[in-house]
Amino acid sequence: MKERECKDTPASRKIPATKCAGNPGVLARHASSLWKTFASLGTKEKIFWGILALVLLSFTFPIWKHTPCLWKNITGIPCPGCGMTRACTAVFHLDLQSAFQHHPLFLIIPFLAYLFLFPGSWLGRRLVANNLFWCIIGGLFIGAYVIRMIVLFPDHSPMTGLHPCLIDLVRNLF
């Protein structure tokens, strides 16, 4: 078998020509090292990189042009945070009525941002580790979501359906 030097290996190491860049062997080796790096990360880092990958993936498919919301792109229905970006934009324009219409919990975002930016503060130490606090925040979001789905879905923005979504496309394949 003919041997040559590959650009992605040290110059002193010669490998078979079938294993050089552009061939599956090199791609498999790089994928394997990437997977080993990912496997060595902690749980929080895996969650972060997983969410980042899904968000980046949500921008790559042509059917997902309408919204960056991964939940809405997959299911076709709004997520509990739907309208939060528009609400924050309305706050920056000092339009609080519009902000409340887009998402009634828009005032929680600066408070949560403070907790994540300053977890060592007196308030951060008390609330970040408090499970009851997170249950209340989660309950508020779920409660607001249910009420908004009953009152607004599917006719009023931001609680409108999205079609085609990924579920629709998969359903049409079969």
Summary of the structure (lengths in Angstrom):
residues: 174
radius of gyration: 23.5
end to end distance: 46.4
largest distance: 73.5
contacts: 406
relative contact order: 0.09
helix: 61%
strand: 2%
